[in-house]
Every structure is written in structure tokens, then in C-alpha cells.
Amino acid sequence: MKDGFTLGLDMDGVITASSDFFAFLSSQWRNNGGRVHIVSSRSDRPDVIQACREELSSFWISYDYLLLLPSIEAAQVRCPLYTKGRFQLGR
């Protein structure tokens, strides 16, 4: 894997559906120079952020960034991959 590739994982229905696999994948991804971003449409209240961090820790998920986007409008403002009116793939 080239250094710097970012892997984006959704929490609900992805990580929660196969936490052992994603614990392994996230650890290996980061150990090989990549970054792991966790995304969820959960609320971005401080108590929810803490609960998400605790849940990820209980699943042994290794990550660099947690992005909670309760709405598409929030995603359009706060997601670093949203530019030029759409979500961009890549680094």
C-alpha cells in the first residue's frame, strides 16, 4: 500500500456488523502507513462522541479521525472530502 491512502469506514451496519474483520483491517491499514477515518450519521453531541469512541475501543478499531455527521448538510460543511458540490474520492 502506498503511504497516505485513507480508508473510510462507516460505523453502523459496517463496523458493527463485522467488528473482528474491521479491527484487523484498520490495524493493518494504519501499520502500513495509511489513515483510517470513521464516519457515522450519529449525533455530534459530546456525549455521543464519547460513546462512539468507547464503542470503537471495545471493538479494537484503530483509527485516526472520527467524523459524526447527523445530516447531509453537516457532511457538506464538515466533511474534508466534500468539495465542488460533491464527495471526492482519493487521498
Short mmCIF file of the C-alpha atoms (twelve columns), coordinates in Angstrom:
data_MODEL
# 
_entry.id   MODEL 
# 
loop_
_atom_site.group_PDB 
_atom_site.id 
_atom_site.type_symbol 
_atom_site.label_atom_id 
_atom_site.label_alt_id 
_atom_site.label_comp_id 
_atom_site.label_asym_id 
_atom_site.label_seq_id 
_atom_site.Cartn_x 
_atom_site.Cartn_y 
_atom_site.Cartn_z 
_atom_site.pdbx_PDB_model_num 
ATOM 1  C CA . MET A 1  0.000   0.000  0.000  1 
ATOM 2  C CA . LYS A 2  1.281   3.469  -0.781 1 
ATOM 3  C CA . ASP A 3  1.748   5.782  2.165  1 
ATOM 4  C CA . GLY A 4  -1.068  8.164  2.758  1 
ATOM 5  C CA . PHE A 5  -4.104  6.291  1.477  1 
ATOM 6  C CA . THR A 6  -7.174  6.905  3.588  1 
ATOM 7  C CA . LEU A 7  -9.702  4.199  4.374  1 
ATOM 8  C CA . GLY A 8  -13.178 5.403  5.307  1 
ATOM 9  C CA . LEU A 9  -15.387 3.103  7.356  1 
ATOM 10 C CA . ASP A 10 -18.980 3.546  8.437  1 
ATOM 11 C CA . MET A 11 -19.834 2.501  11.980 1 
ATOM 12 C CA . ASP A 12 -23.422 1.305  11.911 1 
ATOM 13 C CA . GLY A 13 -24.043 -1.699 9.719  1 
ATOM 14 C CA . VAL A 14 -20.402 -1.940 8.621  1 
ATOM 15 C CA . ILE A 15 -18.024 -1.979 11.594 1 
ATOM 16 C CA . THR A 16 -20.810 -3.140 13.905 1 
ATOM 17 C CA . ALA A 17 -21.658 -5.987 11.507 1 
ATOM 18 C CA . SER A 18 -18.133 -7.422 11.395 1 
ATOM 19 C CA . SER A 19 -16.051 -5.807 14.100 1 
ATOM 20 C CA . ASP A 20 -13.340 -8.510 14.168 1 
ATOM 21 C CA . PHE A 21 -12.638 -8.074 10.466 1 
ATOM 22 C CA . PHE A 22 -12.541 -4.278 10.698 1 
ATOM 23 C CA . ALA A 23 -10.329 -4.383 13.811 1 
ATOM 24 C CA . PHE A 24 -7.818  -6.396 11.794 1 
ATOM 25 C CA . LEU A 25 -8.193  -4.263 8.657  1 
ATOM 26 C CA . SER A 26 -7.912  -0.924 10.462 1 
ATOM 27 C CA . SER A 27 -4.845  -2.053 12.405 1 
ATOM 28 C CA . GLN A 28 -3.076  -3.384 9.324  1 
ATOM 29 C CA . TRP A 29 -4.030  -0.332 7.265  1 
ATOM 30 C CA . ARG A 30 -2.504  2.054  9.801  1 
ATOM 31 C CA . ASN A 31 0.536   -0.165 10.397 1 
ATOM 32 C CA . ASN A 32 1.272   0.098  6.673  1 
ATOM 33 C CA . GLY A 33 1.184   3.884  6.515  1 
ATOM 34 C CA . GLY A 34 -2.495  4.507  5.818  1 
ATOM 35 C CA . ARG A 35 -5.066  6.543  7.703  1 
ATOM 36 C CA . VAL A 36 -8.453  5.329  8.901  1 
ATOM 37 C CA . HIS A 37 -11.434 7.669  9.114  1 
ATOM 38 C CA . ILE A 38 -14.591 6.517  10.862 1 
ATOM 39 C CA . VAL A 39 -17.845 8.080  9.672  1 
ATOM 40 C CA . SER A 40 -21.316 7.861  11.162 1 
ATOM 41 C CA . SER A 41 -24.586 9.706  10.847 1 
ATOM 42 C CA . ARG A 42 -24.936 9.746  14.623 1 
ATOM 43 C CA . SER A 43 -25.397 12.993 16.526 1 
ATOM 44 C CA . ASP A 44 -22.286 15.077 17.129 1 
ATOM 45 C CA . ARG A 45 -23.140 15.876 20.752 1 
ATOM 46 C CA . PRO A 46 -20.167 15.428 23.126 1 
ATOM 47 C CA . ASP A 47 -21.812 12.505 24.966 1 
ATOM 48 C CA . VAL A 48 -22.450 10.700 21.664 1 
ATOM 49 C CA . ILE A 49 -18.875 11.331 20.512 1 
ATOM 50 C CA . GLN A 50 -17.603 9.795  23.745 1 
ATOM 51 C CA . ALA A 51 -19.942 6.813  23.389 1 
ATOM 52 C CA . CYS A 52 -18.708 6.264  19.797 1 
ATOM 53 C CA . ARG A 53 -15.082 6.372  20.929 1 
ATOM 54 C CA . GLU A 54 -15.824 3.851  23.666 1 
ATOM 55 C CA . GLU A 55 -17.645 1.589  21.210 1 
ATOM 56 C CA . LEU A 56 -14.756 1.738  18.728 1 
ATOM 57 C CA . SER A 57 -12.332 0.955  21.535 1 
ATOM 58 C CA . SER A 58 -14.429 -2.048 22.617 1 
ATOM 59 C CA . PHE A 59 -14.225 -3.330 19.023 1 
ATOM 60 C CA . TRP A 60 -10.429 -2.746 18.923 1 
ATOM 61 C CA . ILE A 61 -10.797 -0.418 15.938 1 
ATOM 62 C CA . SER A 62 -7.669  1.579  15.169 1 
ATOM 63 C CA . TYR A 63 -8.436  4.972  13.628 1 
ATOM 64 C CA . ASP A 64 -7.140  8.483  13.089 1 
ATOM 65 C CA . TYR A 65 -10.310 10.509 12.742 1 
ATOM 66 C CA . LEU A 66 -13.925 10.219 13.873 1 
ATOM 67 C CA . LEU A 67 -16.443 12.202 11.849 1 
ATOM 68 C CA . LEU A 68 -20.059 12.317 13.048 1 
ATOM 69 C CA . LEU A 69 -22.400 13.830 10.503 1 
ATOM 70 C CA . PRO A 70 -26.011 13.919 11.689 1 
ATOM 71 C CA . SER A 71 -27.264 15.237 8.329  1 
ATOM 72 C CA . ILE A 72 -26.217 15.638 4.708  1 
ATOM 73 C CA . GLU A 73 -25.996 19.372 5.348  1 
ATOM 74 C CA . ALA A 74 -23.445 18.740 8.105  1 
ATOM 75 C CA . ALA A 75 -21.497 16.477 5.767  1 
ATOM 76 C CA . GLN A 76 -21.402 19.166 3.103  1 
ATOM 77 C CA . VAL A 77 -19.944 21.648 5.585  1 
ATOM 78 C CA . ARG A 78 -17.617 19.493 7.687  1 
ATOM 79 C CA . CYS A 79 -16.501 16.534 5.618  1 
ATOM 80 C CA . PRO A 80 -12.983 17.107 4.250  1 
ATOM 81 C CA . LEU A 81 -13.833 15.080 1.131  1 
ATOM 82 C CA . TYR A 82 -16.791 17.277 0.126  1 
ATOM 83 C CA . THR A 83 -15.652 19.801 -2.476 1 
ATOM 84 C CA . LYS A 84 -17.067 21.302 -5.630 1 
ATOM 85 C CA . GLY A 85 -20.582 20.219 -4.711 1 
ATOM 86 C CA . ARG A 86 -19.847 16.501 -4.291 1 
ATOM 87 C CA . PHE A 87 -17.881 13.961 -2.291 1 
ATOM 88 C CA . GLN A 88 -14.446 13.382 -3.794 1 
ATOM 89 C CA . LEU A 89 -12.613 10.069 -3.720 1 
ATOM 90 C CA . GLY A 90 -8.890  9.867  -3.309 1 
ATOM 91 C CA . ARG A 91 -6.316  10.947 -0.810 1 
# 
